[in-house]
């Protein structure tokens, strides 16, 4: 098979893979390698995808961080680690972090606390705060941020009822 035909096939496979959801450059490269696409052909396809904006690791990392951190599903540290595992280069992660709005991780901690408190409504507030602090730190939130978020927590129930 000619290189042109291989490249056309690899191009189609890469586009189909990217159509499912955004991917990092490393993920696309691994996908093509696993499909038996030779390195030089894969490199040309990756270059074309990058030139056309189908692959942009900074944008991918920014969306990932926003989605994971802003929703409270992950701390900033945890989301960064997930990006490293997906093959995103440290400099691309740093660029994405610079583009994030201020206070996102603190808002994520509060979202996590709200869900945690709902599940532990029967716990005494002091006991819950200790559990919540440990939970936030285990989730990868910075200890100072976790402490501040837990200590600033006000039980809505107590304010509403009494």
CORZIKA-V812716 format. One record per residue. RES is the residue in three letters. PHI is phi in whole degrees, 0 to 359 (NA if undefined). PSI is psi in whole degrees, -180 to 180 (999 if undefined). NEAR is the number of other ideal C-beta (glycine too) atoms within 10 Angstrom. Layout:
BEGIN
RES:PHI:PSI:NEAR
RES:PHI:PSI:NEAR
END
This chain:
BEGIN
UNK:NA:138:6
UNK:287:158:7
UNK:298:-36:12
UNK:297:-42:9
UNK:291:-40:10
UNK:299:-43:18
UNK:295:-41:18
UNK:297:-42:13
UNK:295:-44:15
UNK:295:-38:23
UNK:300:-47:17
UNK:297:-42:11
UNK:296:-43:16
UNK:296:-43:24
UNK:296:-42:14
UNK:297:-40:10
UNK:295:-43:15
UNK:287:-23:16
UNK:292:-25:8
UNK:290:-43:7
UNK:189:161:7
UNK:299:146:14
UNK:224:158:21
UNK:280:162:21
UNK:301:-43:20
UNK:297:-37:16
UNK:294:-42:19
UNK:294:-42:23
UNK:299:-44:20
UNK:295:-41:15
UNK:300:-47:18
UNK:295:-40:22
UNK:298:-43:12
UNK:294:-22:8
UNK:272:3:13
UNK:82:18:8
UNK:282:126:21
UNK:300:149:13
UNK:309:-51:10
UNK:298:-38:11
UNK:292:-45:19
UNK:301:-43:21
UNK:300:-42:13
UNK:294:-41:15
UNK:296:-45:26
UNK:300:-45:19
UNK:300:-45:11
UNK:296:-41:15
UNK:297:-41:19
UNK:295:-46:14
UNK:299:-35:9
UNK:271:-1:9
UNK:83:10:8
UNK:284:-26:18
UNK:236:125:24
UNK:210:99:16
UNK:295:-30:25
UNK:292:-47:17
UNK:295:-41:15
UNK:301:-47:20
UNK:295:-41:27
UNK:298:-47:19
UNK:298:-42:13
UNK:299:-48:22
UNK:297:-45:23
UNK:300:-47:16
UNK:295:-45:12
UNK:283:-43:19
UNK:278:-48:25
UNK:297:-30:17
UNK:277:-9:12
UNK:83:10:19
UNK:280:-18:15
UNK:207:153:23
UNK:281:168:24
UNK:300:-44:20
UNK:297:-42:14
UNK:294:-43:15
UNK:294:-38:24
UNK:299:-44:23
UNK:298:-40:14
UNK:299:-39:15
UNK:293:-41:22
UNK:300:-43:12
UNK:295:-23:10
UNK:269:5:17
UNK:87:13:16
UNK:282:132:22
UNK:292:146:16
UNK:305:-39:10
UNK:293:-31:10
UNK:287:-36:20
UNK:295:-43:21
UNK:300:-42:12
UNK:297:-39:15
UNK:293:-40:23
UNK:298:-38:17
UNK:296:-26:9
UNK:272:-7:12
UNK:285:147:16
UNK:291:150:8
UNK:295:147:7
UNK:81:4:8
UNK:298:-40:15
UNK:289:-35:23
UNK:294:-41:15
UNK:296:-37:16
UNK:295:-40:25
UNK:298:-41:26
UNK:294:-41:14
UNK:299:-44:15
UNK:296:-43:22
UNK:299:-41:22
UNK:300:-47:12
UNK:294:-40:12
UNK:295:-42:19
UNK:294:-38:19
UNK:300:-38:8
UNK:284:-20:9
UNK:237:39:14
UNK:301:-32:9
UNK:284:-14:6
UNK:288:145:15
UNK:301:144:9
UNK:301:-43:13
UNK:295:-44:7
UNK:294:-40:10
UNK:296:-41:21
UNK:301:-41:17
UNK:297:-45:12
UNK:296:-42:14
UNK:295:-42:22
UNK:300:-49:18
UNK:301:-42:12
UNK:298:-44:17
UNK:296:-44:23
UNK:295:-42:16
UNK:297:-31:11
UNK:286:-12:18
UNK:106:6:16
UNK:286:146:25
UNK:299:140:16
UNK:304:-40:10
UNK:294:-39:8
UNK:293:-43:17
UNK:299:-45:23
UNK:298:-47:15
UNK:298:-44:13
UNK:296:-42:21
UNK:291:-43:21
UNK:288:-27:9
UNK:278:-10:11
UNK:296:132:18
UNK:241:127:8
UNK:291:116:12
UNK:300:-37:10
UNK:302:-43:11
UNK:292:-36:9
UNK:287:-34:8
UNK:284:-42:7
UNK:271:-19:7
UNK:196:999:5
END
